[in-house]
Amino acid sequence: MKLDFIYRFAFILLPILSWSQTATIRGVVLDDRNIPIDNVNITSNEVGTISNTNGFYELKIAANTEVTVTFTHILYKRVLVKFNLKNGQAVEFNPVMDLNIEQIATIVINSNQRQSVNGVTTIAPELLRTIKGAQPGVENILKTLPGVNISNELSTQYSVRGGNFDENLVYVNEIEVYRPFLVRSGQQEGLSFVNTDLVQNVDFSAGGFQAKYGDKLSSVLDITYKNPIKFGMKADVSLLGGSISAEAVSKDSKLSGIMGLRYRDNSLILNSLETEGNVKPVFADAQTYLTYKFTDKFQVNFLGNISSNKYTFQPQNRQTNFGTIDNPIALLVFYEGQEKDAYHTYFGAFKANYFANDNLTLKLIASTYHTIEEEHFDILAQYRLGEVNGTIGDENFGEVEFSEGVGAQLTHARNDLDALITTVEHKGDYKIDTNIFEWSIKYTNEDIRDRLVEWEVIDSAGFSINPPKSNSLKDQPYQPYEGPLVAFQNVRATNSAQIQRFQAYAQWSKRSVLGSNDVFYNFGVRTHHWTVNGDRIESHSQTVFSPRAQFAVKPDWDKDMIFRIAGGLYYQPPFYRELRDSSGTVQPSVKAQKSIHLVLGNEYSFKMWDRPFKLVSETYYKHLTDVNPYTLENVRIRYRANNKAKAYAYGLDLRLNGEFVPGTESWFSFGYLKTEENIEERGYIARPTDQRLKFGVLFQDYVPNIPELKVYLNLVYNTGVPGGSPSYADPYDYQNRLRDYKRADVGFSYAIVDRDKAYNANWKNAFKELTIGVEVFNMFNVQNSITNTWVRDVYSKRQYAIPNYLSPRVFNVRLSMKF
């Protein structure tokens, strides 16, 4: 990875993420007339600083290893210098920056120097921009990490170590971001909130995270957007859409900003699915991140996002073949009607930063998130279930010759939601020697207005099917049903709910020495108080406290290892979706789900083939109580809105990453997970996210004689999860698992213009980079399924599980350029 892409702002955001034996460099940055230069960015791996008005700087760097330090300024050519200092050594270095000549050629860093002591995985932003997928973004890379499971390439949702999609925190520049509420399938989701063209840094924790992160049970994704130091533009165009981003800084370096526009049309993928029809999935958004420096001590940031996702679908027909070779069966469906969904979100946040001195930083954050969502559909599906002609050579081969069941299904929905979430937060950190104290006070108001109207009528061979939990069923069709005809499923509710939340945390971190070993301590506690009220909702308040701790040690061994242990009590106070039961009624007394985490980890850094590698292993255990049971269908979660279950999860995650090919980062990961729940003391059964085994590969390579030609492979294998049963079914009666998820995406790219080369052709010099590529999604054309459609044979009363397949093999062409 290139040094340009691993600049870190850890001294502001995560001051203790990186730690090892250190040395010090200090001096004055001068121009060619020996005049000091202020506001020079000095960076080394994940740490950095800025020269003051006198040009003075001081920087801590890793000791006993070769480190590259970069000096950059908007008006001068950058300077890159290598250092290899002993522990505690201090040297003076006074670089001279020139307006015209780059003093040292760009140096490529061969590995990530960070020695994580708090279990955070750092992902190079260039990987996000290089390795695409059917649903590109940071989630496309996360799915190759151990402990992270994504079994739907059309979705940005992911589960971590047995948790569900609602148990993951996402931050952009310390500001929490949200997802739409009403999305029920991956093909409706659209774009990930995170715009990869704007990303500077990506950190991910799969558990045992610190108290400064919020109250969720599973994971933290912490994104940092760029703070530009020069002008630049980037554009990306493919058969699935395009994006453009621009970054700039004012002449006085006070105002800097980056902006990105994205457009996505998934028609190429969705038109390849089994269900044929007219589909118009149009997704677009605009994001910006601005910084204005009033003084060296005070600056204001603004993060803004406008997103419009529209999904229109008019299904026509579908044929799904299943069964065995000896007994092939097919489901034929003919549709009438259409679905129209729309999700419009508006997000804005201001953050004021006051750097009182080198030890004290104070911040004030105010944000507003507004989402307007609608889900409207009326679809009539008439089906035939029958035996397929399997005689090879017959003119009717593959056609249904005998119908075992016929029927119809009419679904209707008029679901509308309007949510406004406003947050005000104060954060701060204070450093005393090797001690760091961090704190926060946060207030959030959630105002949600929701109308839920959806019903389903099922007719099988002329008989209306009653609700699945009806006690008045008879031996149909042989005995007539004499009761009233009702819908198979019918949900109607109108809610106006307000939730006020007060949150606070305080934590202490320290780096120290224990004998000849380096150690790291972290201890913190969070508190969360919330009140639920609204129209026809009885007011209810609750308070929880969440202590968390971490300890890491780096032994004074020849082998470069870090051992760590993390744990604590984690709560997840219910969000609106967790308060709404299957009938649509808000239950204000739902408690926070509670989990005790214990994580043991080890990182071993070593060299193989004279190149750097790292083996990361973690084992974990979670004990969960006050669990809110739920069913999962595609990406839609339906909670019972009670706390009548308990659960556990344990597993092992392994990841080996390094330069398997010189100059490129790749990794192999493995995960084992077991998670079960006990609902109302009926015994333990697998949870909906019980994905036992997971293998992930992210591999990059290039042709030795043609280094401009590169290839990447993104491969995932997950064993099937429970989810093959009807959504209305009792999970104790159905424990069917979906088939294993197997997917391989491959991409080829050729660099027409490389930033490190000079060209004689004038048109090439207009670009910094110009790349053309071809991508093959689902290279082996594996039929993965996300849910089952259940069809009843009225004669035998048997229910058939017909898989709903995900996307087949799809080809895409991409053109990327930088200016």
C-alpha positions in Angstrom: 0.0 0.0 0.0 1.2 3.5 -0.6 2.0 5.9 2.1 -0.4 8.4 0.7 -3.3 6.1 1.8 -2.3 5.4 5.4 -2.1 8.9 6.9 -3.5 8.6 10.3 -5.2 11.2 12.5 -4.9 9.0 15.6 -3.6 11.9 17.7 -7.1 13.4 17.5 -9.4 10.5 17.0 -7.8 7.3 18.4 -4.8 8.4 20.3 -4.0 4.9 21.6 -4.6 2.7 18.6 -0.9 2.4 17.7 1.8 1.6 20.1 5.3 0.2 20.2 8.8 1.3 21.3 9.3 4.8 20.1 12.0 7.4 19.1 11.6 11.1 18.5 12.5 13.4 15.6 12.2 17.1 15.9 13.3 20.2 14.0 12.3 23.2 11.9 10.8 22.9 8.4 12.3 25.5 6.0 11.9 26.6 2.5 14.8 27.2 0.0 15.3 30.7 1.5 15.6 29.2 5.0 12.3 30.7 6.0 10.2 28.5 8.4 7.0 27.0 6.9 3.9 26.6 9.1 1.1 24.1 8.7 3.3 21.4 7.2 1.7 17.9 7.6 4.3 15.5 9.1 3.1 11.9 9.1 4.6 8.5 9.9 2.3 5.5 9.5 -0.6 6.2 11.8 0.7 9.2 13.7 1.2 12.7 12.6 1.6 16.4 13.6 1.7 19.9 12.0 4.5 22.4 12.1 3.7 25.6 14.1 4.0 29.2 13.0 7.8 29.0 13.6 8.1 25.9 11.5 8.9 23.7 14.5 7.6 20.1 14.8 8.1 17.1 17.0 7.0 13.6 16.1 7.1 10.2 17.8 8.0 7.3 15.5 8.4 3.5 15.9 11.8 2.4 17.1 14.0 -0.5 15.9 12.4 -0.5 12.5 12.7 1.3 9.2 10.1 4.2 9.2 9.3 6.6 6.4 8.3 10.1 7.4 6.5 12.4 5.0 6.4 16.2 4.9 3.6 17.7 2.8 2.2 21.1 2.2 -0.1 22.5 -0.4 2.5 24.9 -1.9 5.6 22.6 -1.8 6.7 19.3 -3.1 6.6 16.6 -0.5 9.7 15.3 1.2 10.1 11.6 2.2 12.8 10.5 4.5 13.6 7.1 6.1 14.6 6.6 9.7 15.7 3.6 11.8 16.2 4.8 15.4 16.7 3.0 18.7 14.2 3.1 21.5 14.3 6.4 23.2 16.7 8.0 20.7 16.0 11.6 19.7 17.4 13.3 16.6 17.1 16.7 15.0 16.2 16.9 11.3 15.5 20.2 9.5 14.0 19.4 6.0 14.1 22.0 3.2 11.0 22.0 1.1 11.2 23.2 -2.5 8.5 24.7 -4.7 9.7 22.9 -7.9 11.7 19.8 -7.1 10.5 16.7 -5.3 13.5 15.8 -3.2 13.0 12.1 -2.7 10.9 9.7 -4.8 7.8 8.2 -3.4 8.5 5.2 -1.1 6.1 2.3 -1.0 5.3 1.0 2.5 5.3 -2.8 2.4 3.1 -3.4 5.4 0.9 -1.8 8.0 3.2 -0.8 10.9 0.4 -0.6 13.4 0.7 -2.9 16.4 -2.9 -3.0 17.5 -3.4 -3.3 21.3 -7.2 -2.9 21.3 -8.3 -5.4 18.7 -9.0 -3.0 15.9 -8.5 -4.2 12.3 -7.3 -1.4 9.9 -8.2 -1.7 6.3 -6.3 0.3 3.6 -8.7 2.7 1.9 -7.2 1.9 -1.5 -8.6 -1.7 -1.1 -12.1 -0.3 -0.9 -11.6 1.7 -4.1 -9.8 -1.1 -6.0 -11.8 -4.2 -5.1 -15.4 -3.8 -6.2 -18.3 -6.2 -5.9 -22.0 -6.5 -6.9 -22.6 -4.1 -4.0 -19.3 -2.1 -3.8 -18.2 -0.4 -0.6 -16.6 -1.0 2.7 -19.0 -3.9 3.4 -17.6 -5.7 0.3 -14.3 -5.9 2.1 -15.7 -6.6 5.6 -17.3 -9.9 4.3 -13.8 -11.4 3.8 -12.9 -10.8 7.5 -13.3 -13.5 10.1 -16.4 -13.2 12.3 -18.2 -11.1 9.7 -21.0 -12.8 7.7 -22.7 -11.5 4.6 -24.8 -14.0 2.6 -26.5 -11.5 0.3 -24.3 -9.7 -2.2 -27.1 -7.2 -2.9 -27.1 -6.0 0.7 -24.8 -3.7 2.7 -26.0 -5.4 5.9 -23.8 -7.7 7.8 -23.8 -9.8 11.0 -20.8 -10.1 13.4 -20.1 -13.0 15.7 -23.8 -14.1 16.0 -25.3 -10.7 16.1 -27.9 -9.4 13.7 -27.9 -6.3 11.4 -29.1 -3.9 14.1 -26.2 -4.7 16.4 -23.5 -2.8 14.5 -22.2 0.7 15.1 -21.1 2.9 12.2 -19.3 6.2 12.7 -18.0 8.7 10.2 -15.6 11.2 11.7 -16.9 10.4 15.2 -20.6 10.9 14.1 -23.0 8.0 14.3 -24.9 7.2 11.1 -28.1 5.3 10.5 -29.7 3.0 8.0 -33.2 3.1 6.5 -35.9 1.3 8.5 -38.3 -0.3 6.1 -35.9 -2.1 3.7 -36.9 -5.8 3.5 -34.7 -7.1 0.7 -31.1 -6.4 -0.4 -32.1 -5.4 -3.9 -34.0 -2.4 -2.4 -31.1 -1.1 -0.3 -29.2 0.9 -2.7 -25.9 2.6 -1.7 -23.9 2.1 1.4 -23.7 5.3 3.5 -19.9 5.3 3.3 -18.6 6.8 0.1 -15.3 5.0 -0.5 -13.9 7.8 -2.6 -13.9 10.1 0.4 -12.4 7.7 2.9 -9.1 8.3 4.6 -9.1 5.6 7.3 -11.1 2.5 8.1 -11.0 0.8 11.5 -13.2 -2.2 12.4 -13.7 -4.0 15.8 -15.6 -7.3 16.0 -16.1 -7.2 19.7 -14.7 -6.2 23.1 -14.5 -2.5 22.0 -13.9 0.4 24.3 -16.5 2.4 26.3 -16.1 5.4 24.0 -18.1 3.5 21.4 -21.8 3.3 21.7 -24.3 0.8 23.1 -24.5 -2.0 20.6 -23.8 -5.7 21.1 -21.6 -6.7 18.2 -19.2 -4.4 16.3 -17.9 -1.0 15.5 -17.0 0.4 12.0 -15.1 3.7 12.5 -14.6 5.7 9.2 -12.5 8.8 8.8 -13.1 11.0 5.8 -10.3 12.9 4.1 -9.1 16.3 5.1 -7.5 17.4 1.7 -4.2 19.2 1.4 -4.4 19.7 -2.4 -6.7 19.7 -5.4 -7.7 16.4 -6.9 -10.6 14.7 -8.8 -11.6 11.1 -9.3 -14.2 9.5 -11.5 -15.5 6.0 -11.9 -17.9 4.7 -14.6 -19.3 1.2 -15.1 -22.3 -0.6 -16.4 -23.8 -0.4 -12.9 -23.5 3.4 -12.5 -20.8 5.9 -11.7 -19.2 8.2 -9.1 -17.2 11.4 -9.1 -15.4 13.1 -6.3 -13.4 16.3 -5.9 -11.2 17.7 -3.2 -9.7 21.1 -2.7 -8.1 23.5 -0.3 -8.2 27.3 -0.2 -5.0 29.4 -0.8 -4.7 30.3 2.9 -5.3 26.6 3.8 -8.1 27.5 6.1 -10.9 26.0 4.1 -10.7 22.4 2.8 -13.3 20.1 1.5 -14.2 16.9 -0.3 -17.4 16.1 -2.1 -18.7 12.9 -3.8 -21.6 12.2 -6.1 -22.8 8.6 -6.8 -25.3 7.0 -9.1 -26.2 3.3 -9.1 -28.5 1.3 -11.3 -28.6 -2.4 -10.4 -30.8 -3.4 -13.5 -27.9 -5.4 -14.9 -27.9 -7.6 -11.8 -31.6 -7.7 -11.1 -32.6 -8.5 -14.6 -30.5 -11.7 -14.3 -32.6 -13.1 -11.5 -35.2 -15.8 -11.9 -38.2 -13.5 -11.6 -38.6 -11.7 -14.9 -40.2 -8.3 -15.1 -39.6 -4.6 -15.4 -37.3 -3.3 -12.7 -36.0 0.2 -12.2 -33.6 0.3 -9.2 -32.2 3.9 -9.1 -30.0 5.0 -6.2 -28.2 8.3 -5.9 -26.5 10.4 -3.2 -24.3 13.4 -2.6 -21.9 13.7 0.3 -19.5 16.4 1.5 -17.0 16.9 4.3 -15.8 20.4 4.9 -13.2 21.8 7.4 -12.6 25.4 8.2 -9.7 26.4 10.5 -10.4 29.7 12.3 -7.1 29.4 14.1 -4.6 26.7 14.8 -6.6 25.8 17.9 -10.1 26.1 16.6 -11.7 24.4 13.6 -15.2 23.4 12.5 -16.2 20.4 10.4 -19.4 19.7 8.4 -20.5 16.3 7.2 -23.6 16.3 4.9 -25.4 13.6 3.0 -28.5 13.6 0.7 -29.7 10.2 -0.5 -32.5 9.1 -2.8 -33.2 5.5 -3.3 -36.1 4.5 -5.6 -37.1 0.9 -6.4 -39.9 0.1 -8.9 -40.7 -3.5 -9.8 -43.3 -5.0 -12.1 -42.8 -8.8 -11.9 -44.1 -10.9 -14.8 -43.2 -14.6 -14.4 -40.8 -16.9 -12.7 -39.8 -20.6 -13.0 -37.7 -22.3 -10.3 -36.6 -25.9 -10.8 -35.8 -28.0 -7.7 -36.2 -31.5 -6.4 -34.0 -34.4 -7.5 -32.9 -35.9 -10.8 -35.3 -38.7 -10.4 -38.1 -36.4 -9.3 -37.7 -33.0 -10.8 -40.3 -30.4 -9.7 -40.8 -26.9 -10.8 -42.7 -23.8 -9.6 -44.2 -21.6 -12.2 -45.5 -18.2 -11.1 -47.3 -15.6 -13.1 -47.6 -12.1 -11.6 -49.8 -9.0 -11.9 -49.2 -5.7 -10.1 -46.2 -3.8 -9.0 -44.1 -2.5 -6.2 -42.9 1.0 -5.6 -40.5 1.8 -2.8 -38.7 5.0 -2.0 -36.2 6.0 0.7 -35.1 9.6 1.0 -32.6 10.5 3.7 -31.1 13.8 4.7 -28.2 14.0 7.1 -26.1 16.9 8.4 -23.6 17.3 11.3 -21.4 20.0 12.6 -18.3 19.3 14.7 -16.3 22.0 16.5 -12.8 21.1 17.6 -10.9 23.2 20.2 -7.3 22.2 20.8 -6.7 24.1 24.0 -3.1 22.8 24.2 -1.0 19.8 23.4 -2.8 17.8 26.1 -6.4 19.0 26.0 -8.9 18.7 23.1 -12.6 19.6 23.4 -15.3 18.8 20.8 -18.9 19.7 20.3 -21.0 17.7 17.8 -24.6 18.4 16.6 -26.3 16.2 14.0 -29.7 15.7 12.4 -30.9 12.6 10.5 -34.2 12.7 8.6 -35.6 9.8 6.7 -38.8 9.6 4.7 -39.6 6.1 3.5 -42.5 4.4 1.7 -43.1 0.8 0.8 -46.2 0.3 -1.5 -47.1 -2.8 -3.4 -50.0 -4.8 -4.7 -48.9 -8.1 -6.3 -51.0 -11.0 -7.3 -49.0 -14.2 -7.8 -50.7 -17.3 -9.4 -48.6 -20.4 -9.2 -48.4 -24.0 -10.5 -46.4 -26.6 -8.7 -45.8 -29.7 -10.8 -43.7 -32.5 -12.2 -41.1 -31.6 -14.8 -40.5 -33.6 -18.0 -37.0 -34.9 -17.4 -36.7 -37.0 -20.6 -33.6 -35.7 -22.5 -34.4 -35.2 -26.1 -38.2 -34.9 -25.6 -39.7 -31.8 -27.3 -41.3 -31.0 -23.9 -38.1 -31.4 -21.9 -38.1 -29.0 -18.9 -41.8 -28.2 -19.0 -44.4 -28.9 -16.3 -46.6 -31.8 -17.4 -48.6 -32.6 -14.3 -49.7 -30.0 -11.7 -49.6 -31.2 -8.1 -50.9 -27.9 -6.7 -52.2 -24.6 -7.9 -53.0 -21.5 -6.0 -52.6 -17.7 -5.7 -51.2 -15.2 -3.4 -52.2 -11.6 -3.1 -49.9 -9.3 -1.1 -50.6 -5.6 -0.3 -48.7 -3.0 1.6 -49.0 0.7 2.3 -46.1 1.3 4.8 -44.9 4.8 5.5 -42.3 6.0 8.0 -41.0 9.5 8.8 -38.2 9.6 11.4 -36.2 12.6 12.7 -33.2 11.9 14.9 -31.4 14.9 16.5 -28.2 14.6 18.5 -26.0 16.9 20.6 -22.7 15.7 22.1 -19.7 17.0 23.9 -16.5 15.0 23.8 -13.0 15.6 25.2 -9.7 14.0 25.9 -6.9 15.0 28.3 -3.4 13.6 28.3 -1.1 13.5 31.3 2.2 11.8 30.6 1.2 8.4 29.3 -2.3 8.6 30.7 -5.2 9.5 28.5 -8.6 10.5 29.9 -11.6 10.6 27.5 -15.2 11.5 28.2 -18.5 12.4 26.5 -22.1 13.6 27.3 -24.7 13.0 24.6 -28.4 13.8 24.1 -30.5 12.2 21.4 -34.1 12.8 20.5 -35.8 10.3 18.2 -39.2 11.3 16.7 -40.8 8.5 14.6 -44.1 8.5 12.8 -45.0 5.2 11.4 -48.0 3.7 9.5 -48.0 0.0 8.9 -50.7 -1.6 6.7 -49.9 -4.9 5.1 -51.8 -8.1 4.5 -51.5 -11.3 2.6 -54.3 -13.6 1.2 -53.4 -17.2 0.1 -55.6 -19.4 -2.0 -54.7 -23.0 -2.6 -56.7 -25.1 -5.1 -59.8 -22.9 -4.5 -59.5 -22.9 -0.7 -58.6 -19.8 1.3 -55.8 -20.6 3.7 -56.4 -19.4 7.2 -53.8 -17.8 9.5 -51.0 -20.2 10.5 -51.8 -19.9 14.2 -55.5 -20.4 13.8 -57.0 -23.1 16.1 -60.1 -23.7 14.0 -58.5 -25.6 11.1 -60.2 -28.8 9.9 -59.3 -31.6 7.6 -59.4 -29.4 4.5 -60.3 -29.8 1.7 -62.2 -33.0 2.7 -64.2 -31.2 5.4 -65.4 -27.7 4.7 -64.4 -24.7 6.8 -67.4 -22.9 8.2 -65.8 -19.9 9.9 -65.3 -16.4 8.5 -62.7 -15.9 5.7 -59.7 -13.9 7.0 -56.4 -12.9 5.6 -53.5 -15.2 6.0 -51.5 -12.4 7.5 -52.9 -9.0 8.5 -51.0 -6.2 10.2 -52.3 -2.7 10.7 -50.8 -0.1 13.1 -50.2 3.7 13.3 -47.6 4.8 15.7 -46.1 8.2 16.8 -43.2 7.5 19.2 -40.7 9.7 20.8 -37.5 8.4 22.5 -35.2 10.6 24.5 -31.7 9.3 25.3 -29.0 10.6 27.6 -25.6 8.9 27.2 -22.3 9.4 28.8 -18.9 7.7 29.1 -15.6 8.1 30.8 -12.5 6.1 30.1 -8.8 6.0 31.1 -6.0 4.6 29.0 -2.3 4.2 29.9 0.8 2.9 28.3 3.5 1.6 30.6 6.2 -0.9 31.2 5.9 -4.1 33.3 9.4 -5.4 33.8 10.9 -5.4 30.3 7.5 -5.8 28.7 5.4 -3.0 27.3 1.8 -3.0 28.5 -1.4 -1.1 27.8 -4.4 -0.6 30.0 -7.9 0.7 29.3 -10.9 1.0 31.5 -14.2 2.8 31.0 -17.8 2.9 31.8 -20.9 4.0 29.9 -24.3 4.9 31.1 -27.5 5.1 29.0 -30.9 6.5 30.1 -33.8 6.5 27.8 -37.5 7.3 27.9 -40.2 6.0 25.4 -43.5 7.9 25.0 -45.9 9.0 22.4 -49.5 8.9 21.3 -51.3 6.0 23.1 -47.9 4.9 24.4 -47.4 4.7 28.1 -44.2 6.5 29.1 -41.5 4.2 30.3 -37.9 4.9 31.4 -34.8 2.7 32.0 -31.1 3.2 32.8 -28.1 0.9 32.3 -24.4 1.0 33.1 -21.8 -0.7 31.0 -18.2 -1.2 32.3 -15.6 -2.3 29.8 -11.8 -3.0 30.1 -8.8 -4.0 27.9 -5.3 -5.1 28.7 -2.5 -5.8 26.3 1.1 -6.8 26.7 4.0 -6.8 24.2 6.6 -9.2 25.6 10.2 -8.4 25.3 10.8 -11.4 23.0 12.6 -11.9 19.7 9.3 -12.7 18.2 7.1 -9.7 17.6 3.9 -10.6 19.5 1.0 -8.8 21.3 -1.4 -10.6 23.7 -4.6 -8.9 24.7 -7.7 -9.5 26.7 -10.9 -7.5 26.5 -14.3 -7.7 28.1 -17.1 -6.1 29.8 -20.9 -5.7 30.1 -22.5 -4.5 26.9 -26.1 -3.3 26.6 -28.2 -2.5 23.6 -31.1 -0.3 24.5 -34.0 -0.8 22.0 -34.3 1.3 18.9 -37.7 1.8 17.4 -37.7 -1.3 15.3 -36.9 -3.4 18.4 -39.9 -1.8 20.2 -42.4 -2.8 17.5 -43.8 -6.3 17.8 -45.1 -8.5 14.9 -48.6 -6.8 15.1 -47.0 -3.3 14.7 -47.7 -2.3 18.3 -45.0 -0.4 20.2 -44.0 -2.0 23.5 -42.3 0.7 25.6 -41.2 -1.6 28.4 -38.8 -3.6 26.2 -35.5 -3.9 28.1 -32.0 -3.4 26.8 -30.5 -6.7 25.6 -27.5 -7.5 27.8 -24.3 -9.3 26.8 -21.1 -10.2 28.7 -18.1 -10.2 26.3 -14.8 -11.9 26.8 -12.2 -11.7 24.0 -8.7 -13.2 24.0 -6.4 -12.2 21.1 -2.9 -12.6 19.8 -1.1 -10.8 17.0 2.1 -12.3 15.6 4.1 -10.2 13.1 6.8 -12.0 11.2 8.6 -12.1 7.8 8.2 -14.7 5.2 10.0 -14.6 1.8 11.6 -11.5 3.2 8.2 -9.8 3.3 6.0 -8.7 6.2 3.1 -10.9 7.4 0.8 -10.9 10.4 -1.3 -13.7 11.9 -4.2 -12.4 14.1 -6.2 -14.9 16.2 -9.1 -14.2 18.5 -11.3 -16.4 20.6 -14.5 -15.0 22.1 -17.5 -15.9 24.3 -20.7 -13.9 24.7 -23.4 -14.6 27.4 -26.6 -12.9 26.5 -29.7 -12.2 28.7 -32.9 -10.2 28.2 -32.7 -11.2 24.6 -35.4 -9.9 22.2 -36.2 -12.8 19.9 -36.7 -12.1 16.2 -37.2 -13.7 12.8 -35.1 -12.8 9.8 -36.3 -12.9 6.2 -33.9 -11.6 3.6 -32.7 -8.4 5.5 -36.0 -7.7 7.3 -36.0 -8.3 11.0 -39.2 -8.8 12.9 -38.8 -8.6 16.7 -41.2 -10.1 19.3 -40.6 -7.0 21.4 -40.1 -8.9 24.6 -37.1 -10.1 26.6 -38.1 -13.7 27.0 -34.9 -15.4 25.8 -31.3 -15.9 26.7 -28.5 -16.9 24.4 -24.8 -17.5 24.0 -22.2 -17.3 21.3 -18.6 -18.5 21.1 -16.1 -18.9 18.4 -12.6 -18.6 16.9 -11.4 -16.1 14.3 -8.1 -16.4 12.4 -6.6 -14.0 9.7 -3.3 -14.2 7.9 -2.5 -11.1 5.9 0.6 -9.8 4.2 2.4 -9.5 0.9 1.9 -12.9 -0.7 2.7 -11.0 -3.9 5.4 -8.2 -3.4 3.8 -4.7 -3.1 0.2 -5.9 -2.6 -1.8 -6.9 0.5 -3.8 -10.0 0.6 -5.3 -12.1 3.4 -6.9 -15.4 4.2 -9.5 -15.7 7.0 -11.3 -18.5 8.9 -14.1 -18.3 11.4 -16.0 -20.7 13.6 -19.1 -19.7 15.3 -21.8 -21.3 17.4 -24.8 -19.3 18.8 -28.0 -20.6 20.3 -30.9 -19.1 22.2 -33.4 -20.4 24.7 -36.9 -18.8 24.3 -39.2 -19.0 27.2 -37.2 -21.9 28.7 -38.2 -24.3 25.8 -34.6 -25.3 25.3 -31.6 -24.1 23.2 -32.0 -23.9 19.4 -29.8 -22.2 16.7 -30.2 -18.5 16.4 -31.0 -17.0 12.9 -27.4 -16.0 12.6 -25.8 -19.3 13.5 -23.3 -19.5 10.7 -20.9 -22.1 11.8 -18.0 -22.0 9.4 -16.7 -19.1 7.3 -13.7 -18.9 4.9 -12.7 -15.6 3.2 -10.0 -14.8 0.7 -8.9 -11.4 -0.6 -6.1 -11.9 -3.0 -4.3 -9.4 -5.3 -1.7 -10.1 -8.0 -0.1 -8.6 -11.1 1.6 -10.0 -14.2 5.4 -9.8 -13.6 6.2 -8.7 -17.1 3.2 -6.4 -17.4 2.9 -4.8 -13.9 0.1 -2.5 -15.2 -2.1 -5.6 -15.5 -3.5 -6.5 -12.1 -6.1 -9.0 -10.8 -8.0 -9.5 -7.6 -10.0 -12.3 -6.2 -12.7 -11.9 -3.5 -13.9 -15.3 -2.3 -16.3 -16.2 0.5 -17.7 -19.5 1.7 -20.3 -19.5 4.5 -22.2 -22.5 5.8 -26.0 -22.1 5.7 -27.9 -20.3 8.4 -31.3 -21.2 9.9 -33.8 -19.3 7.7 -35.3 -21.9 5.5 -38.5 -21.9 7.5 -41.6 -19.7 7.0 -41.4 -16.3 8.8 -44.6 -17.1 10.7 -43.4 -20.5 11.9 -42.5 -21.5 15.4 -38.7 -21.8 15.3 -38.9 -24.9 17.5 -40.9 -26.7 14.8 -38.7 -25.5 11.9 -34.9 -25.6 12.1 -34.2 -25.8 8.3 -31.0 -24.3 7.1 -30.4 -22.5 3.9 -27.8 -24.0 1.5 -24.2 -23.0 2.0 -23.2 -19.6 0.5 -20.4 -19.8 -2.0 -19.2 -16.8 -4.1 -16.2 -15.7 -6.0 -15.8 -12.3 -7.6 -12.8 -11.6 -9.8 -11.6 -8.4 -11.4 -8.9 -7.5 -14.0 -7.6 -4.0 -14.4 -5.1 -2.4 -16.7 -3.4 0.9 -15.8 -3.3 2.9 -19.0 -1.8 5.8 -17.0 0.2 5.2 -13.8 0.9 8.1 -11.5 4.5 6.9 -11.0 5.3 7.1 -14.7 5.9 9.9 -17.2 4.4 9.7 -20.7 5.2 11.4 -24.0 1.6 11.5 -25.1 0.0 14.8 -24.0 -3.4 13.3 -23.5 -2.0 10.8 -20.9 -0.4 13.6 -19.0 -3.8 15.0 -18.4 -4.5 12.1 -16.0 -2.8 11.1 -12.8 -4.3 7.6 -13.1 -6.4 6.0 -15.8 -7.5 2.4 -15.4 -9.9 0.1 -17.4 -11.2 -3.1 -15.9 -13.4 -6.1 -16.3 -15.2 -7.7 -13.4 -17.0 -11.1 -13.1 -19.4 -11.4 -10.2 -20.2 -14.9 -9.1 -17.6 -16.3 -11.3 -18.6 -20.0 -10.9 -22.3 -19.2 -11.3 -23.3 -20.7 -8.0 -27.0 -20.7 -7.1 -27.1 -19.1 -3.6 -30.4 -18.7 -1.9 -31.5 -16.0 0.6 -34.9 -17.3 1.6 -37.5 -20.0 0.7 -40.9 -19.5 -0.8 -43.3 -22.0 0.8 -46.0 -23.6 -1.5 -48.6 -26.0 -0.3 -49.7 -29.1 -2.2 -53.4 -29.3 -1.3 -53.7 -33.0 -2.0 -50.9 -34.3 0.2 -50.9 -31.2 2.5 -47.2 -31.1 2.0 -45.3 -27.8 2.0 -42.5 -27.4 -0.5 -39.6 -25.0 0.2 -38.7 -23.3 -3.1 -35.4 -21.4 -2.9 -35.2 -17.8 -3.8 -31.9 -17.5 -5.6 -29.5 -14.6 -5.5 -27.7 -13.2 -8.6 -26.0 -15.5 -11.1 -22.8 -14.8 -13.0 -22.7 -11.1 -14.1 -20.1 -9.3 -16.2 -19.2 -5.6 -15.6 -16.9 -3.1 -17.3 -15.3 -0.3 -15.3 -13.3 2.8 -16.2 -11.6 4.8 -13.4 -9.6 8.0 -13.6 -7.8 10.5 -11.4 -6.9 14.1 -12.2 
